[in-house]
């Protein structure tokens, strides 16, 4: 009986020394476990749903010079038929035409 008690004390001592050595990691693990448990027990009515932002849709047009697709509201239209994405593309197209 004394031998079993001695072995138990030695095992408990080793466990205590190991726990003391890795106390930071054990504390982190316990905190992580608490966070996981709190997320699992959270009730759906406590979670507020945010409505999705609606992005205004517009037609896309193709730039006549570089081929980029841009919204029609941002395009530079020339003569109702030629469409450009920027002033740079418009000037470049005008230089190459002359």
N, CA, C and O atoms as CSV, one atom per row, in Angstrom:
chain,resi,resn,atom,element,x,y,z
A,1,UNK,N,N,0.819,-1.190,0.000
A,1,UNK,CA,C,0.000,0.000,0.000
A,1,UNK,C,C,0.866,1.258,0.000
A,1,UNK,O,O,0.535,2.247,-0.654
A,2,UNK,N,N,1.981,1.215,0.741
A,2,UNK,CA,C,2.875,2.367,0.783
A,2,UNK,C,C,3.493,2.628,-0.590
A,2,UNK,O,O,3.676,3.776,-0.995
A,3,UNK,N,N,3.814,1.536,-1.302
A,3,UNK,CA,C,4.426,1.697,-2.616
A,3,UNK,C,C,3.458,2.364,-3.592
A,3,UNK,O,O,3.863,3.227,-4.371
A,4,UNK,N,N,2.178,1.970,-3.555
A,4,UNK,CA,C,1.166,2.552,-4.442
A,4,UNK,C,C,0.967,4.028,-4.125
A,4,UNK,O,O,0.820,4.842,-5.037
A,5,UNK,N,N,0.960,4.378,-2.849
A,5,UNK,CA,C,0.801,5.773,-2.439
A,5,UNK,C,C,2.021,6.582,-2.876
A,5,UNK,O,O,1.880,7.717,-3.331
A,6,UNK,N,N,3.217,6.005,-2.741
A,6,UNK,CA,C,4.446,6.683,-3.164
A,6,UNK,C,C,4.440,6.939,-4.673
A,6,UNK,O,O,4.803,8.028,-5.116
A,7,UNK,N,N,4.035,5.951,-5.455
A,7,UNK,CA,C,3.963,6.100,-6.912
A,7,UNK,C,C,2.942,7.164,-7.286
A,7,UNK,O,O,3.184,7.961,-8.193
A,8,UNK,N,N,1.793,7.188,-6.594
A,8,UNK,CA,C,0.768,8.195,-6.848
A,8,UNK,C,C,1.286,9.594,-6.550
A,8,UNK,O,O,1.010,10.522,-7.310
A,9,UNK,N,N,2.023,9.768,-5.470
A,9,UNK,CA,C,2.594,11.077,-5.115
A,9,UNK,C,C,3.609,11.508,-6.176
A,9,UNK,O,O,3.636,12.676,-6.562
A,10,UNK,N,N,4.435,10.586,-6.646
A,10,UNK,CA,C,5.427,10.901,-7.679
A,10,UNK,C,C,4.721,11.331,-8.967
A,10,UNK,O,O,5.116,12.316,-9.591
A,11,UNK,N,N,3.686,10.603,-9.364
A,11,UNK,CA,C,2.941,10.942,-10.584
A,11,UNK,C,C,2.279,12.301,-10.436
A,11,UNK,O,O,2.324,13.106,-11.366
A,12,UNK,N,N,1.666,12.578,-9.295
A,12,UNK,CA,C,1.050,13.890,-9.066
A,12,UNK,C,C,2.088,15.008,-9.070
A,12,UNK,O,O,1.816,16.099,-9.571
A,13,UNK,N,N,3.265,14.752,-8.522
A,13,UNK,CA,C,4.343,15.742,-8.535
A,13,UNK,C,C,4.805,16.039,-9.955
A,13,UNK,O,O,5.003,17.200,-10.315
A,14,UNK,N,N,4.977,14.993,-10.765
A,14,UNK,CA,C,5.358,15.196,-12.158
A,14,UNK,C,C,4.281,15.954,-12.930
A,14,UNK,O,O,4.588,16.817,-13.752
A,15,UNK,N,N,3.024,15.628,-12.663
A,15,UNK,CA,C,1.916,16.336,-13.302
A,15,UNK,C,C,1.921,17.815,-12.911
A,15,UNK,O,O,1.695,18.682,-13.755
A,16,UNK,N,N,2.178,18.102,-11.629
A,16,UNK,CA,C,2.212,19.491,-11.155
A,16,UNK,C,C,3.367,20.257,-11.796
A,16,UNK,O,O,3.199,21.406,-12.203
A,17,UNK,N,N,4.546,19.621,-11.890
A,17,UNK,CA,C,5.680,20.290,-12.524
A,17,UNK,C,C,5.418,20.552,-14.007
A,17,UNK,O,O,5.786,21.609,-14.521
A,18,UNK,N,N,4.792,19.609,-14.693
A,18,UNK,CA,C,4.459,19.781,-16.106
A,18,UNK,C,C,3.440,20.892,-16.288
A,18,UNK,O,O,3.566,21.721,-17.190
A,19,UNK,N,N,2.424,20.908,-15.424
A,19,UNK,CA,C,1.404,21.958,-15.505
A,19,UNK,C,C,2.018,23.326,-15.230
A,19,UNK,O,O,1.642,24.312,-15.864
A,20,UNK,N,N,2.964,23.396,-14.286
A,20,UNK,CA,C,3.627,24.665,-13.988
A,20,UNK,C,C,4.468,25.117,-15.175
A,20,UNK,O,O,4.504,26.303,-15.501
A,21,UNK,N,N,5.144,24.172,-15.820
A,21,UNK,CA,C,6.011,24.495,-16.946
A,21,UNK,C,C,5.207,25.011,-18.142
A,21,UNK,O,O,5.644,25.941,-18.821
A,22,UNK,N,N,4.056,24.428,-18.403
A,22,UNK,CA,C,3.239,24.779,-19.569
A,22,UNK,C,C,1.994,25.574,-19.187
A,22,UNK,O,O,0.980,25.496,-19.880
A,23,UNK,N,N,2.053,26.329,-18.109
A,23,UNK,CA,C,0.873,27.062,-17.623
A,23,UNK,C,C,0.382,28.105,-18.620
A,23,UNK,O,O,-0.823,28.337,-18.709
A,24,UNK,N,N,1.273,28.737,-19.369
A,24,UNK,CA,C,0.868,29.732,-20.368
A,24,UNK,C,C,0.061,29.101,-21.492
A,24,UNK,O,O,-0.964,29.637,-21.914
A,25,UNK,N,N,0.529,27.972,-21.965
A,25,UNK,CA,C,-0.183,27.265,-23.031
A,25,UNK,C,C,-1.507,26.697,-22.533
A,25,UNK,O,O,-2.505,26.694,-23.254
A,26,UNK,N,N,-1.503,26.219,-21.300
A,26,UNK,CA,C,-2.742,25.694,-20.724
A,26,UNK,C,C,-3.757,26.820,-20.554
A,26,UNK,O,O,-4.942,26.627,-20.826
A,27,UNK,N,N,-3.311,27.984,-20.112
A,27,UNK,CA,C,-4.195,29.142,-19.946
A,27,UNK,C,C,-4.782,29.557,-21.297
A,27,UNK,O,O,-5.974,29.854,-21.389
A,28,UNK,N,N,-3.954,29.579,-22.342
A,28,UNK,CA,C,-4.415,29.927,-23.685
A,28,UNK,C,C,-5.434,28.913,-24.185
A,28,UNK,O,O,-6.450,29.284,-24.774
A,29,UNK,N,N,-5.162,27.637,-23.952
A,29,UNK,CA,C,-6.080,26.592,-24.364
A,29,UNK,C,C,-7.422,26.706,-23.646
A,29,UNK,O,O,-8.473,26.529,-24.262
A,30,UNK,N,N,-7.391,26.998,-22.359
A,30,UNK,CA,C,-8.637,27.164,-21.600
A,30,UNK,C,C,-9.423,28.385,-22.078
A,30,UNK,O,O,-10.649,28.331,-22.179
A,31,UNK,N,N,-8.731,29.475,-22.370
A,31,UNK,CA,C,-9.402,30.676,-22.881
A,31,UNK,C,C,-10.030,30.403,-24.241
A,31,UNK,O,O,-11.148,30.841,-24.510
A,32,UNK,N,N,-9.321,29.688,-25.093
A,32,UNK,CA,C,-9.864,29.317,-26.399
A,32,UNK,C,C,-11.116,28.461,-26.219
A,32,UNK,O,O,-12.112,28.657,-26.916
A,33,UNK,N,N,-11.064,27.521,-25.292
A,33,UNK,CA,C,-12.212,26.654,-25.024
A,33,UNK,C,C,-13.411,27.482,-24.540
A,33,UNK,O,O,-14.546,27.219,-24.938
A,34,UNK,N,N,-13.164,28.471,-23.690
A,34,UNK,CA,C,-14.262,29.338,-23.196
A,34,UNK,C,C,-14.892,30.131,-24.340
A,34,UNK,O,O,-16.112,30.277,-24.401
A,35,UNK,N,N,-14.065,30.635,-25.236
A,35,UNK,CA,C,-14.585,31.393,-26.380
A,35,UNK,C,C,-15.431,30.500,-27.267
A,35,UNK,O,O,-16.504,30.904,-27.716
A,36,UNK,N,N,-14.960,29.294,-27.522
A,36,UNK,CA,C,-15.719,28.359,-28.351
A,36,UNK,C,C,-17.041,28.025,-27.689
A,36,UNK,O,O,-18.080,27.990,-28.349
A,37,UNK,N,N,-17.009,27.785,-26.406
A,37,UNK,CA,C,-18.244,27.460,-25.678
A,37,UNK,C,C,-19.221,28.642,-25.686
A,37,UNK,O,O,-20.428,28.445,-25.825
A,38,UNK,N,N,-18.707,29.865,-25.538
A,38,UNK,CA,C,-19.600,31.025,-25.539
A,38,UNK,C,C,-20.216,31.235,-26.920
A,38,UNK,O,O,-21.364,31.668,-27.023
A,39,UNK,N,N,-19.468,30.933,-27.979
A,39,UNK,CA,C,-20.025,31.053,-29.325
A,39,UNK,C,C,-21.078,29.979,-29.584
A,39,UNK,O,O,-22.044,30.218,-30.309
A,40,UNK,N,N,-20.898,28.807,-29.002
A,40,UNK,CA,C,-21.870,27.740,-29.180
A,40,UNK,C,C,-23.161,28.013,-28.425
A,40,UNK,O,O,-24.236,27.621,-28.880
A,41,UNK,N,N,-23.075,28.672,-27.289
A,41,UNK,CA,C,-24.266,28.912,-26.477
A,41,UNK,C,C,-24.967,30.215,-26.820
A,41,UNK,O,O,-26.015,30.518,-26.250
A,42,UNK,N,N,-24.411,30.984,-27.732
A,42,UNK,CA,C,-25.034,32.254,-28.123
A,42,UNK,C,C,-26.353,31.970,-28.829
A,42,UNK,O,O,-26.434,31.108,-29.704
A,43,UNK,N,N,-27.362,32.697,-28.440
A,43,UNK,CA,C,-28.685,32.496,-29.019
A,43,UNK,C,C,-28.817,33.297,-30.314
A,43,UNK,O,O,-28.278,34.400,-30.410
A,44,UNK,N,N,-29.523,32.762,-31.306
A,44,UNK,CA,C,-29.663,33.457,-32.588
A,44,UNK,C,C,-30.337,34.821,-32.460
A,44,UNK,O,O,-30.044,35.712,-33.257
A,45,UNK,N,N,-31.226,35.015,-31.489
A,45,UNK,CA,C,-31.902,36.301,-31.383
A,45,UNK,C,C,-30.946,37.399,-30.912
A,45,UNK,O,O,-31.251,38.581,-31.075
A,46,UNK,N,N,-29.794,37.038,-30.331
A,46,UNK,CA,C,-28.815,38.033,-29.902
A,46,UNK,C,C,-27.944,38.518,-31.061
A,46,UNK,O,O,-27.296,39.561,-30.967
A,47,UNK,N,N,-27.936,37.766,-32.132
A,47,UNK,CA,C,-27.122,38.130,-33.287
A,47,UNK,C,C,-27.938,39.053,-34.187
A,47,UNK,O,O,-29.035,38.696,-34.619
A,48,UNK,N,N,-27.412,40.215,-34.460
A,48,UNK,CA,C,-28.124,41.157,-35.319
A,48,UNK,C,C,-27.669,40.968,-36.749
A,48,UNK,O,O,-26.473,40.920,-37.037
A,49,UNK,N,N,-28.612,40.864,-37.617
A,49,UNK,CA,C,-28.301,40.695,-39.035
A,49,UNK,C,C,-28.166,42.062,-39.680
A,49,UNK,O,O,-29.005,42.943,-39.490
A,50,UNK,N,N,-27.109,42.221,-40.437
A,50,UNK,CA,C,-26.894,43.465,-41.158
A,50,UNK,C,C,-27.394,43.278,-42.584
A,50,UNK,O,O,-26.990,42.335,-43.264
A,51,UNK,N,N,-28.260,44.157,-43.037
A,51,UNK,CA,C,-28.740,44.010,-44.414
A,51,UNK,C,C,-27.581,44.224,-45.386
A,51,UNK,O,O,-26.711,45.067,-45.164
A,52,UNK,N,N,-27.590,43.455,-46.451
A,52,UNK,CA,C,-26.540,43.589,-47.445
A,52,UNK,C,C,-26.688,44.903,-48.204
A,52,UNK,O,O,-27.792,45.337,-48.533
A,53,UNK,N,N,-25.558,45.510,-48.464
A,53,UNK,CA,C,-25.584,46.753,-49.226
A,53,UNK,C,C,-25.913,46.426,-50.669
A,53,UNK,O,O,-25.339,45.518,-51.269
A,54,UNK,N,N,-26.841,47.179,-51.205
A,54,UNK,CA,C,-27.210,46.968,-52.597
A,54,UNK,C,C,-26.380,47.899,-53.465
A,54,UNK,O,O,-26.364,49.114,-53.271
A,55,UNK,N,N,-25.709,47.313,-54.404
A,55,UNK,CA,C,-24.873,48.081,-55.317
A,55,UNK,C,C,-25.734,48.484,-56.507
A,55,UNK,O,O,-26.338,47.632,-57.159
A,56,UNK,N,N,-25.790,49.775,-56.787
A,56,UNK,CA,C,-26.593,50.198,-57.927
A,56,UNK,C,C,-26.023,49.605,-59.208
A,56,UNK,O,O,-24.820,49.659,-59.465
A,57,UNK,N,N,-26.908,49.047,-59.989
A,57,UNK,CA,C,-26.467,48.415,-61.234
A,57,UNK,C,C,-26.643,49.385,-62.390
A,57,UNK,O,O,-27.599,50.160,-62.435
A,58,UNK,N,N,-25.713,49.327,-63.311
A,58,UNK,CA,C,-25.803,50.129,-64.529
A,58,UNK,C,C,-25.198,49.308,-65.660
A,58,UNK,O,O,-24.504,48.318,-65.426
A,59,UNK,N,N,-25.468,49.725,-66.868
A,59,UNK,CA,C,-24.946,49.017,-68.033
A,59,UNK,C,C,-23.448,49.248,-68.151
A,59,UNK,O,O,-22.945,50.331,-67.850
A,60,UNK,N,N,-22.754,48.224,-68.590
A,60,UNK,CA,C,-21.319,48.345,-68.830
A,60,UNK,C,C,-21.085,48.605,-70.307
A,60,UNK,O,O,-21.776,48.078,-71.179
A,61,UNK,N,N,-20.079,49.443,-70.554
A,61,UNK,CA,C,-19.712,49.739,-71.934
A,61,UNK,C,C,-18.230,49.441,-72.112
A,61,UNK,O,O,-17.452,49.478,-71.159
A,62,UNK,N,N,-17.859,49.144,-73.351
A,62,UNK,CA,C,-16.496,48.762,-73.677
A,62,UNK,C,C,-15.746,49.974,-74.227
A,62,UNK,O,O,-16.232,50.659,-75.127
A,63,UNK,N,N,-14.558,50.234,-73.677
A,63,UNK,CA,C,-13.730,51.343,-74.157
A,63,UNK,C,C,-13.261,51.029,-75.574
A,63,UNK,O,O,-12.816,49.918,-75.857
A,64,UNK,N,N,-13.366,52.017,-76.459
A,64,UNK,CA,C,-12.984,51.827,-77.850
A,64,UNK,C,C,-11.484,51.728,-78.052
A,64,UNK,O,O,-11.048,51.222,-79.086
A,65,UNK,N,N,-10.681,52.187,-77.113
A,65,UNK,CA,C,-9.214,52.177,-77.261
A,65,UNK,C,C,-8.576,50.973,-76.565
A,65,UNK,O,O,-7.878,50.184,-77.201
A,66,UNK,N,N,-8.819,50.833,-75.251
A,66,UNK,CA,C,-8.107,49.801,-74.489
A,66,UNK,C,C,-8.945,48.542,-74.238
A,66,UNK,O,O,-8.394,47.505,-73.866
A,67,UNK,N,N,-10.254,48.613,-74.433
A,67,UNK,CA,C,-11.104,47.443,-74.277
A,67,UNK,C,C,-11.605,47.191,-72.864
A,67,UNK,O,O,-12.253,46.175,-72.615
A,68,UNK,N,N,-11.316,48.099,-71.931
A,68,UNK,CA,C,-11.812,47.941,-70.561
A,68,UNK,C,C,-13.322,48.128,-70.500
A,68,UNK,O,O,-13.885,48.939,-71.235
A,69,UNK,N,N,-13.968,47.378,-69.626
A,69,UNK,CA,C,-15.397,47.534,-69.397
A,69,UNK,C,C,-15.580,48.455,-68.205
A,69,UNK,O,O,-15.002,48.231,-67.142
A,70,UNK,N,N,-16.385,49.488,-68.385
A,70,UNK,CA,C,-16.643,50.457,-67.316
A,70,UNK,C,C,-18.135,50.750,-67.267
A,70,UNK,O,O,-18.839,50.524,-68.250
A,71,UNK,N,N,-18.635,51.258,-66.118
A,71,UNK,CA,C,-20.046,51.639,-66.051
A,71,UNK,C,C,-20.347,52.779,-67.022
A,71,UNK,O,O,-19.517,53.661,-67.245
A,72,UNK,N,N,-21.522,52.742,-67.580
A,72,UNK,CA,C,-21.928,53.747,-68.556
A,72,UNK,C,C,-21.904,55.152,-67.959
A,72,UNK,O,O,-21.653,56.126,-68.668
A,73,UNK,N,N,-22.166,55.257,-66.655
A,73,UNK,CA,C,-22.195,56.570,-66.014
A,73,UNK,C,C,-20.800,57.191,-65.910
A,73,UNK,O,O,-20.691,58.410,-65.773
A,74,UNK,N,N,-19.731,56.390,-65.972
A,74,UNK,CA,C,-18.367,56.913,-65.871
A,74,UNK,C,C,-17.692,57.048,-67.237
A,74,UNK,O,O,-16.567,57.540,-67.318
A,75,UNK,N,N,-18.345,56.629,-68.287
A,75,UNK,CA,C,-17.742,56.620,-69.614
A,75,UNK,C,C,-17.760,58.010,-70.238
A,75,UNK,O,O,-18.621,58.838,-69.944
A,76,UNK,N,N,-16.789,58.233,-71.101
A,76,UNK,CA,C,-16.734,59.467,-71.898
A,76,UNK,C,C,-17.234,59.090,-73.291
A,76,UNK,O,O,-16.618,58.291,-73.997
A,77,UNK,N,N,-18.364,59.683,-73.665
A,77,UNK,CA,C,-18.977,59.356,-74.945
A,77,UNK,C,C,-18.673,60.469,-75.939
A,77,UNK,O,O,-18.780,61.653,-75.618
A,78,UNK,N,N,-18.293,60.070,-77.149
A,78,UNK,CA,C,-17.943,61.030,-78.185
A,78,UNK,C,C,-18.807,60.765,-79.408
A,78,UNK,O,O,-18.657,59.737,-80.068
A,79,UNK,N,N,-19.700,61.678,-79.707
A,79,UNK,CA,C,-20.557,61.547,-80.874
A,79,UNK,C,C,-21.631,60.479,-80.742
A,79,UNK,O,O,-22.243,60.102,-81.741
A,80,UNK,N,N,-21.866,59.998,-79.571
A,80,UNK,CA,C,-22.920,59.014,-79.355
A,80,UNK,C,C,-22.527,57.589,-79.704
A,80,UNK,O,O,-23.244,56.651,-79.357
A,81,UNK,N,N,-21.388,57.408,-80.391
A,81,UNK,CA,C,-20.995,56.051,-80.783
A,81,UNK,C,C,-19.670,55.621,-80.163
A,81,UNK,O,O,-19.521,54.465,-79.769
A,82,UNK,N,N,-18.718,56.527,-80.074
A,82,UNK,CA,C,-17.405,56.189,-79.512
A,82,UNK,C,C,-17.428,56.366,-78.004
A,82,UNK,O,O,-17.851,57.398,-77.485
A,83,UNK,N,N,-16.962,55.331,-77.315
A,83,UNK,CA,C,-16.957,55.349,-75.846
A,83,UNK,C,C,-15.538,55.110,-75.371
A,83,UNK,O,O,-14.841,54.229,-75.875
A,84,UNK,N,N,-15.113,55.913,-74.383
A,84,UNK,CA,C,-13.763,55.788,-73.823
A,84,UNK,C,C,-13.845,55.749,-72.300
A,84,UNK,O,O,-14.752,56.317,-71.693
A,85,UNK,N,N,-12.865,55.058,-71.695
A,85,UNK,CA,C,-12.878,54.917,-70.236
A,85,UNK,C,C,-12.214,56.093,-69.540
A,85,UNK,O,O,-12.516,56.374,-68.380
A,86,UNK,N,N,-11.310,56.787,-70.230
A,86,UNK,CA,C,-10.612,57.911,-69.603
A,86,UNK,C,C,-10.206,58.924,-70.673
A,86,UNK,O,O,-10.287,58.663,-71.873
A,87,UNK,N,N,-9.774,60.073,-70.201
A,87,UNK,CA,C,-9.295,61.121,-71.100
A,87,UNK,C,C,-8.027,60.646,-71.807
A,87,UNK,O,O,-7.788,60.989,-72.965
A,88,UNK,N,N,-7.223,59.862,-71.109
A,88,UNK,CA,C,-5.994,59.335,-71.691
A,88,UNK,C,C,-6.291,58.468,-72.918
A,88,UNK,O,O,-5.614,58.586,-73.940
A,89,UNK,N,N,-7.289,57.608,-72.820
A,89,UNK,CA,C,-7.670,56.768,-73.960
A,89,UNK,C,C,-8.260,57.615,-75.084
A,89,UNK,O,O,-8.019,57.341,-76.260
A,90,UNK,N,N,-9.023,58.629,-74.731
A,90,UNK,CA,C,-9.622,59.524,-75.737
A,90,UNK,C,C,-8.520,60.253,-76.501
A,90,UNK,O,O,-8.552,60.305,-77.731
A,91,UNK,N,N,-7.546,60.817,-75.785
A,91,UNK,CA,C,-6.431,61.526,-76.434
A,91,UNK,C,C,-5.571,60.579,-77.261
A,91,UNK,O,O,-5.137,60.935,-78.356
A,92,UNK,N,N,-5.328,59.403,-76.760
A,92,UNK,CA,C,-4.537,58.416,-77.494
A,92,UNK,C,C,-5.225,58.005,-78.777
A,92,UNK,O,O,-4.578,57.824,-79.809
A,93,UNK,N,N,-6.543,57.856,-78.714
A,93,UNK,CA,C,-7.299,57.486,-79.908
A,93,UNK,C,C,-7.298,58.632,-80.903
A,93,UNK,O,O,-7.231,58.396,-82.110
A,94,UNK,N,N,-7.370,59.863,-80.428
A,94,UNK,CA,C,-7.367,61.022,-81.322
A,94,UNK,C,C,-5.997,61.174,-81.996
A,94,UNK,O,O,-5.928,61.546,-83.167
A,95,UNK,N,N,-4.921,60.894,-81.278
A,95,UNK,CA,C,-3.570,61.003,-81.861
A,95,UNK,C,C,-3.344,59.942,-82.929
A,95,UNK,O,O,-2.725,60.207,-83.960
A,96,UNK,N,N,-3.854,58.732,-82.672
A,96,UNK,CA,C,-3.641,57.665,-83.642
A,96,UNK,C,C,-4.536,57.852,-84.877
A,96,UNK,O,O,-4.217,57.329,-85.945
A,97,UNK,N,N,-5.636,58.581,-84.751
A,97,UNK,CA,C,-6.542,58.823,-85.889
A,97,UNK,C,C,-5.972,59.886,-86.825
A,97,UNK,O,O,-6.270,59.891,-88.020
A,98,UNK,N,N,-5.142,60.797,-86.274
A,98,UNK,CA,C,-4.642,61.871,-87.136
A,98,UNK,C,C,-3.302,61.568,-87.730
A,98,UNK,O,O,-2.758,62.383,-88.476
